[in-house]
Amino acid sequence: MARCTVERLMRQAGLSGAVRGKRVRTTIPGADGRRAGDLVNRDFAAAGPDRLWVADFTYVPGWAGTVYVAFCVDAYSRRILGWKAATNKQTCLVLDVVEQALWQRGYGRNSQVTDLIHHSDAGSQYTSIAFTERLAQAGIAPSIGSVADAYDNALAESTIGLFKTELITRHGPWKTFTDVEFATAEWVDWYNHRRLHGALGHTTPAEHETAYHHQRTRADEPVSA
């Protein structure tokens, strides 16, 4: 029997097929469609730390409800600079993450950053007035990928994929918000300081940044006569 015939008969009988869970949509474009252009164009290579940050958030199903977890990652070192878990996906979720990233890098509330791009998808949280104004205040250039295209934010998607594979899927199911938050804190610390990354020559993000700064220091040293 053809599929369309089966579906028609089911509708007539008031029946519907079983659904495997309910997918939570995280990327919802802003209502006005206005957003920054794509300054990255799928090229996530960075010459050093704090040249390109990528950001995204995901969701974790829990017994007590959905938990949203947002990240901000340095494209050069793959280091997670900021993260936050919340029970909602309002703008403050991603805004607090970029504040944490700025603090992590030693920038104060009124500091100006130079030559830094913040790249994300076209979710309404990242295109909101509050978020874009904060980036402008800090001197950070916003960059937004296209809608429904994971490749335009592939590096952030990759980090979230590791988070889901190495922590969420492996150690679930998750009961409460607190369980997810504590486990994420431990995973981020491990990811930054002990996890070896093939893209970094099998070093950790922290080691990769240390090597970069050491090399820059040596290059700036005066040559002995």
N, C-alpha and C positions, 0 to 999 in steps of 0.2 A: 504494500500500500504506500502510495506516495506520501512524502513527509507533509506536504501542504494539506492533504486530505486528512491525515491523522490529527494535525493541529486544528483543523476546522471542526472535526468531530469532538475533540477534547473541549473546545470552546463552547460548543453547543451543549455538552454535558456538564459544563461548569467545572471542568478539570484543568489543572495546570501541571507542568513538569516540575520535578524537584530541582532546587537551586543549591549549588554547592557554596554555601556561605554568602555573605553580602560584602561586595567590594566597597571600600570607603574611598571616595574620590577626594584627593588632596589638592590637585591643581585645578582651581576654578578661576578663569580669567576675570579681570576686573570688568565691571558692568559697562564702563565707558569705552573700553578697548584701548585706552591710551597707556603707553608704556615706553620705556627707554629702548633704544636700538640694541642690536646684538653686536657687541664689540669684540667678541671672542671668535665667533664663526667656527666653532668646533675645534679650535686650536688651543689646547690647554697647556701648552709648553710655557714655562715661566723662567726667566733668567735668574731669579732669586726669590727669596721669601718676600711676602707682602707686595707682590706685583699683581697677583690674581687670586682672589678668594672665590670659591664656589659654594653655593648654599642650596639646601633642599630640606624637606622634612617628609616623614613617613608616619605610618600608624602601626600600632601594636594592639591586636585584639586581646582583651583581658576579661576575666570573669566579672570584674566590677565595672567594666566599660572600656571604651577605646582610649588608648594613650597615644598622643602625638609626640614624636621626637624629632627635633630639628637640629641640623648641623651646619657649621661653617668650616670649610676646609681650605688650607693653603695649597694651591695647585703645585707649587714647587716641591714642597716636602711631603705632601699628603697629610700633614699634621692637622688634627682636629683642633681648631682654635676656640670654638665655642659650641655649646650644645645645650638643649633644654628639653625637658619632658613636661607635658601639660595635658590636661583633660579637654582642651579645646584647641582649635586651630585659628585663633584670632591673631591679629597683627602683632600683638605683644609677644607671641611665641617666637617669631623670627627676629623681632626687634631686640629682644633680650639676648638672643644669640650673637648678633653683631656687636652689641655692647660688651659682651663677654670676650669676644675676639679682640676688640680694641683694647680692653683692659689687659688681656693676655699679652698683647704686644707692647704694653706700656704707654698707651695713648690715654690721656685724660679726657674728661668730658668736653673740654674746649680745644683739644688738640686738632691739628690739621695734618692729614695724611697726604703724601704726595705719590703720584704715579701708581695708584692702586685701583684695580677694577674689582667690583663685586658682581659676580654673575649668578643668575638664578633662572628658574623657569618663569612662566608668565602668570603664576598664581596671584590672586588678588592681594595676598598678604605682602608680597614683594613689590607690587605696583601701587600700594596704598600711599596716600599722602604722607602719613606719619613716617613710613619707612624711607621713602625717597627723600624727604626733607632731612632725615637724620644722616643719610649718606652724604647729602650735599653739605650739611653742616660740618662733617668730618673731612670733606674734601675727597670723598671716594666717588669714582665714576661708576654709575649703575649700568649693568648690561643684562638684557633679558632675552632668553631664547624664545623660539617659536612655540606655539601651543601644540600639545600632544606629540612632541618630538623629543624622546629621551636622549637622542644623540646630541642635541644642543646643550645638554647639561650632563653629559656622560660621566664626567669625573665625580660629581656629587652623587649621581645615581650609582656609580661603582662603589663608593664608600658606604652608601646605604645598603647596597647588596651584601657587602661584607658584614655589616652590622646585623642584618637579618639572618644571614647564613651562619655566622660564627657565634652569635649570641641568642637571638630571638627564637629561631627555629630549633636550634640545638638544645636549648634549656627551657623551652616552654612546656606546657601552657603556663600563661602568666595570670596570677590572681589579682593583684592590686596595682595601683599606680606606683606605690612606694617600691614594690618589688622591681618594677621596670626601671624606675629612676636609679635605685642603688646599683642594679646590675649594669646599667648603661654607664654610670660613673666609673665602675671598675673596668669595663671593657674599653672605654676611651683612654684611660690611663695605660692599660696594656697595649692598646693599638699605637699610642704615641711613643711609648718608651721601651717596649719589648717585642712587639710584632715586627718581623723582618719582611720588607717589601721588595719583591723582585724588581719593580720599576725603579727602585732606589739603590740598586746594586746589592740587594740583600742586607740593607741596613734599616734602622728604625727611622721614623720621621725626625725624632729629636737628634739622632746621630747625624742625619743628613744635613740638618740646619747647622749643627756645630761645625761640621766639616766645611760648610760654605763660609761661615764667619771666620774660621781659622785661615782659610785660603785668602779671604779678603784682607785679613790683618797682615798676613805675610806679604801680600802684594803691595800694601801701603807702607811697608817698612822701607826706610832709606837704604840704598845699596852702599855697602862699605867700600871705602876707597882701596 
